[in-house]
Structure formats: C-alpha cells, structure tokens
Amino acid sequence: MSRGSSAHDDSAPAERPPNRALWSRLAVVAGVAVVVVVAAVVVGLRSHDGDVGSAGGAVTTTTTRSADTTPVSAVWNIPQAFLGAWRGVAEDGQRAFDVELIIKPGKNSEELVQSSQIDKASGGRCDSIERVITVAETELTLAARRTAGTDCPDGTTSTIHLRPDGTIAYTAASRTGSLHKA
C-alpha cells in the first residue's frame, strides 16, 4: 500500500442496495405463475377422471389400432342381449359356412368377439377376434383380425342385428346368415 492510498478507495463505484420493489414484483409474478400451473394440472387431471365433459356427459374419443384403422368411439357397453355364444349358417351365394360367435361383455373399441367360420364343402376354417366398432341397442358392427385359417381377410367388417325373435342377422363381407343362441 502506498502512502497516499487508503484502505477505502473512493474511486470505485458504490454498491447499490437491492431494489426491494423490483424483488417484490418478481415474487408476486412467480407466485401467480405457480398458481396458474397448479390450476392447469388440476383441471387437466379432473377432465380425464371418468372422461366427463363440461356438460357432465361422457366424452367421445376417437381411437385407432395400428393394424386396423377403423375409428371407434369408446363410450358404449355391449347390450346384454348380445352376450354369449351364437351359432348358425351364412352363405355367400356359392358356399355355405357354419358360423360361431362368442360375444363377451365390455365396451366398444375392445376385441370382445371370437368368431369362427367353417366352409361346409371344404372344411376350411377361419378364426378371428373381432373388435366392436359401433354399438346400438339392436346392432353391433365389428372389425375382424384373423387369428388362424384362411379366407378371412383382416380388417373386414361385419354387422350383427338382433331380431325381435331373439336370433341375429349376420352380415360379413358377402356372407349373410342367421344365428341363434347356442
């Protein structure tokens, strides 16, 4: 240290005290941001619980499978009258097929129907699992995914219509028939 200098250097700028008003504003803004984020998360979680919309009704969502691009709205249960095993015969104008459907309880968009078709002339068998894509009180529309056999291309749709006599009208590709409870 030289003789003319002192421990305190007056040429250096003086340190400013923190601006309390600025820090107060920043704290308020940060608090508001946290409240907004928490509110958005809570609202988002509530809208997904039970898929309830703003009117209190079920929200319709469209989903697809990679192997089957048929869209569905997943909100309906399969009516009780369809559940169980069904058997009958379907024809395509040239051949006749023994058809069996087993319909399990659940909601549409799920693979709930097992089906098998046996060509009466050749004995060739086709087994599929079918996804329910539409549901009405007396009608289901299904999309097939072959699990075994031949002559049953993936992605074909079929319709089963519940008749007043307790049988169902079956339509799949060019095949039509009548099935009864097994």
Summary of the structure (lengths in Angstrom):
residues: 182
radius of gyration: 33.6
end to end distance: 108.4
largest distance: 119.9
contacts: 461
relative contact order: 0.14
helix: 19%
strand: 40%
